[in-house]
Amino acid sequence: MQTRASSKPPSTRDIARVLGLSHSTVAEGLRNNPNIKLETRKRVQAAAKALGYRRNPLVGAVMSRMRRQRGSEFQGVVAIVDLDGVKGRPPGSACYHRELAEGASERAVELGFKAEIFHARGHRICGQPIDAALRKCDIHGLLLLPVRDRSIMAGHDWSRHAAVYADCETGQPAFHNICPDHYNAMRLAIRRLCALGYRRPGLILQQSEEARLHCRWEDAWWLSQAGPDKHLKVPPLVMPEMERSVFFKWFGEYDPDVVICHNPVAMDWMRAWGAKIPGTHGFCCLNITKNPDIACSGLDQQPYLVGARGIELVIGQIYRNEYGLPEHPSTTTIPALWVDGLTLRPMPADGASAPTATATISL
């Protein structure tokens, strides 16, 4: 294909004449509209590049605004996709997923969209392949909820969708993603515990969770706690599964004055050992949303805000006509909030560090 020699920049009608396509097909192809065949979109975009076509961003913005305001305020439907499905999901994880979905749904309505939740079974939704089910509903914007196994996302055609994954991005296919800021959340927890007078914090993690997050919690822990000799007073305990006997051995050997953990079952084991919470020892929960019935002190990972911001990112991609897997995936993080509960000693009224507990427990 020859590049235009004229100094006048080519228009979409010029491209249409060269390709033998309608003006509307070229316009939609340049907008990357997924309703146009992928081969046609690529052909249009290649021709535009060869001819030296340059899109006017101001015109694009005006047209996008006109499309959004045309007719009623309703802009369309976006999907909140739960690839794992609800069956067998632990109650704590179900609470977290529910907060994500509620934040996304309510923000979508504020932006003129309706959000529908789709629960998958295996690789199918309502008995159909995921892509086919969403295409049937004319849905192109997706917020994908966290999954236990990232491999379930492979093998689907994502080229027609503007998608954001609401968890840490750790594999293929690579989407834009949004997740809590685990690193700074751990730093926040350590600072708070230090201000409360705790001097021997102990961290408990499950191996599967750390693998899914690429050791974000543990890495932040080491950087926050290790001194010049890189030796911790209380090394972290990472278990394949939460085991009482393993906990007892670790707790008895290192005697932490506060335990940091996702699972509040650790508090039961602490009490069985003889700890008084929050008298002699404290408990800090890394994700209080997963334990709504217990007044734990700890971190609110703000899943509602993660969901709301995630759907904003999805809708932004729709307005920019960005479909398919991104060439350069980006990560957006949401900061955690500290929540005072009943499992840590209170902060002194004058704001000074609380006195360090001196009680030592034993069998």
N, C-alpha and C positions, 0 to 999 in steps of 0.2 A: 504494500500500500504506500502511495506517495504522500509526502507531507505537503500541505498547501504552501504555495509560494507567495500568495497574497499576504499583505500586511494586515488585512482585516481578519480578526479572530473568527474561527468557524463557529457556527451556531448549531443547535441540536437539529435544525432542519437540514443543514448541510450534511451532517452525519447520516441522517435518515436517507437522503438522496444517494449517498455513496453506498450504503448498505442495502438499499432497496427495502427498507422497513418503514413503518408508519412513524410519524413524529411522536405520537404518544408512546409507542414501544421503546423508542430511543430515550425519551424523557424518563420513563419508568426504569429502563435499564441503567441509566446513569444514577438514578436514585437507589439502585440496588434493590428494587422491589422484589420480594421473594415470589410474588405471583408471576413474574416473568421467568422463563426457563433459565437455569444457571448458564447453559451454553450461550444463550442469547445475550445475557447480561455481560458475560466475559467478552463476547464478540463486540458488543457496543462499546464497552469500556476500553478495549484494545484499540478500536478505531478512533475513539475520542483522543486517546493518548497520542496516536500516530499523527492525527490531524492537528494537534496542538490545542485542543479544546481546553478551556479553563472555566470552571464553574464560578460564577459570581456569588460569593458567600452572602452578600446583602440581599440579593434577589432570592437566594435559597431560604434565608431566614424569613423573609416576608411571605413567600409561598407556603412555608411550613406553618406560619401563624394563621394564614388564611384557611389552610386545610383544617387546622384544629378548631377554628371558630365557625366553620361552615356548618349550617344546620344547627343542631343542638350542641350542648356542651359535652355530650357523651362521645368519647374518642375510640372506644373499642374494648376488647377483652384481653386480659393478660392471664397467664396461668401460674399458679404456685404448684410445683410438681414434687410430689413425695415419691421418689423412686423405690424406697424401701417398703412403703406401705405401713400401715399402723399395726398389723398383726405381730405380736411378740415383742413390741417395743417396750423397754422398761419405762415405768411411770415417770421417772425423772426426765428422761429424754423426750417423752411425750409432752411434758410441760414446756420444755425448751422449744420443740417444734411448733407447738401451739402458739407460743408468744411470737415466734418468727412469722408465722402465717397471719396472725392478727395484725401485726405491725404493717406487713406488706399489703394486706387487704384494705385496711383503713386509709393508708397513704394513697393507694391506687384510686380509691373513690375521690379523695381530695383533688387528684390530678385529672379527673374526668374519665377514669377507666373503671371497669369492673374486674375484680380478680376472682377466678374460679380455682378451686383446689382439686387436683387430680391425684389420686392415690394409685400407684402402680402395683401390679402383682407380677413379680419377675420382670420381664422386659415388655409388659403389655399394660395398657390402660383400657378398661372396659372391653377386654378381649381382643383388642387391636394393637398392632405395633405402636409404640409411643408416638412416633412422628406422624403416622397415619391418623391416630386419634386426635391429635392437636390440629392437624391440617383440616380434618373434617369439620372441626369447630372454628376454622379460620382464625387460629391463634398463633401468633408469631413471637410474642414476648413471654419469656419464661424466667421465673425465679426458682432455681433448683435447691431444694432443702438438703441438709447434710445427709450423707449416706454412710453406712458402715463400711462398705466395700466400694472403692472408687471405680473398680473395673466394670461395675454395672453400667457406667456411663458410656463405655466403649460400644462400638457396633451400631450406633444410631446415626441417622443423618441429621446433623445439626445445622446444615447449610442454610436452611430457611428460617432460622430462629435467631432472635436477639436474646441471649441467655446470660444470666449471672448466677454463679454458684455461691450459696450462703454458708461457706465454711472455708477452711484453709485450702489453698490450691496445692495439691501434692502429686499430681500425675497427669496422665493423658485421658481424654482430650482436655486441653487447657482452656478454661473459660476465664473471663474477668471474674473476680471473686471478692466477696466482702465477708469479714469475720471479726471477732473480737481481737483486741490488741493484747495477746497473751503475755508478751514480754513486759510491757509497761504495767499490765495488771499485776504481775508478780512483784514488780518493783514497788507498786503501791501497797500491796499487802505487807511486804517486808518493812517498809517505812512505818506503816501503821502499827505493826506488832512491836517494833522497836520503841515507838513513842509510848506504847502501853506498858513497857518495862520488861517484855519478854527477851530473853538472852540466849535461849537454846531452842530455836524453832526447828521442827522436824517436818519434812515433806514426804507425803505418801502419794504415789501415782500408780495407775494401772498401765501395764505395758502396752496394751492395744491402743489406749488413748494417746500415750506419748508417741507411738509409732505414727498414728494418724496425723498428729500435729508436728511431726518431725522434731520431737523433743523440745518444743518451744518452752514449756514450763520448766523443765529441768535445766536447760541452758541458761534461762534467766535466773534461776535459783543459784546456780554456780557463780554466775557473774556478780550477783548481789551479795552472796554470803562468803565466798572464799577470800581469805586474806592473801598476803604476799606469798605464803607457802602453799596456797591452793589446798589447804586442809580444812575441812569443815568440822565443827564441833559435833554436828549430828549429820551423818551422810544421808542422802535421800533414800527412801525405800521404794523401789519399783518392783511391783509384783505382777505376774501373769494374771492372777485373780486375787481378790481380797481374801487373805487367809489369816485367821485368828492366831494360830500358832506362830506364824512368821512375824506377825505384828508384835506378839508378846516378847519374842526373842529380841527384836530391834528396840522395842520400847524399854525393856529392862536393861539392855546394854548401854544405851545412849541417853536415857532419861531426858527427853525433850520436855520443855516446859509449856510448849504449845504445839499442836499438830495441825498441819495444813493439808487438806484433803478434799476431794470431791464428795466422797461417800460418808455420810454421818454415822454409818455403822462403826466407824473408828471411835466415836464417842462411847458407844456401848462397851467396846473393848477397853478403853481407857478407864471407865468406871469399874469394870470387872477387875482391873489391876489394882484399883484403889484410889484412882484420881478423883478429885472433886472439881467439877466444871461449873463455874469459872473460878472456884476458890484456889486450888493448888495448881491447876493446869487450865489451858485454854484450847479452844478448837476454832479454826478458821476455815470456812468453806470456800472453795475456789469457784463455785457456781451456785449461788443461792436459789436461782430459778428452778434448779432440778430438785430442790428440797423445800417446796412451798409450805409444808405443814410443820416445819421446824424453824424456830426463831434463831437461826444461825447468824453469827457475825461473819462477814466476809465480802466477797466480790459479786456484784451484780454485773454480769456480762452484757446486759442490755439487749437481749435478743429481739425485743419489740423494735428498738431503734435499728438494729441490724436488718430486720425485715423491711422496715420502712425505707431505709436508705437503699437497700438492695433493689426494691421495685422502682425507685427513682432512677437508678442506673439503667435498669431494663428499659424504662419508658424513654430515657434519654437516647438510648441506642435506636429505638424505633423512630424517634423524630429525626435522627441523623441517618436513618436507613442503613444501619450497620448490622448486617446479618452474617451468620456463620461464625466459626471460631476465629478469634482475633489473632492478627499476626503478632502483636505484642501484648499479651495478657497483663492486666494490671491488678493490683491488690488494694482494696480500701479497708481500713481498720477502724473499729469503733472502740473508744476507750471504756474501760470498766469504771464503775462507781463503787465506792466503799459504803457498806451498810453496817451500822451498829446493831448487833443483836444481843442475845443473852448468853453467848458461849465464850465471851472474853471479858476480862475485868474492865470496868469503865474507865474512861479517861478522867484524870483528876480535873477538878473544876478550874484550877489555875492554868491548865494546859501543859504542865510539866509532865515528864515521864513518870509513869506509875512505878511504885517500888517493885523490885524484882522479888518474885516469890521464892522463899528459901526452903519450903517444904520439899523433902525428898521421899518418894514412895517406894515401897518394897513389898514383897509378898509376905 
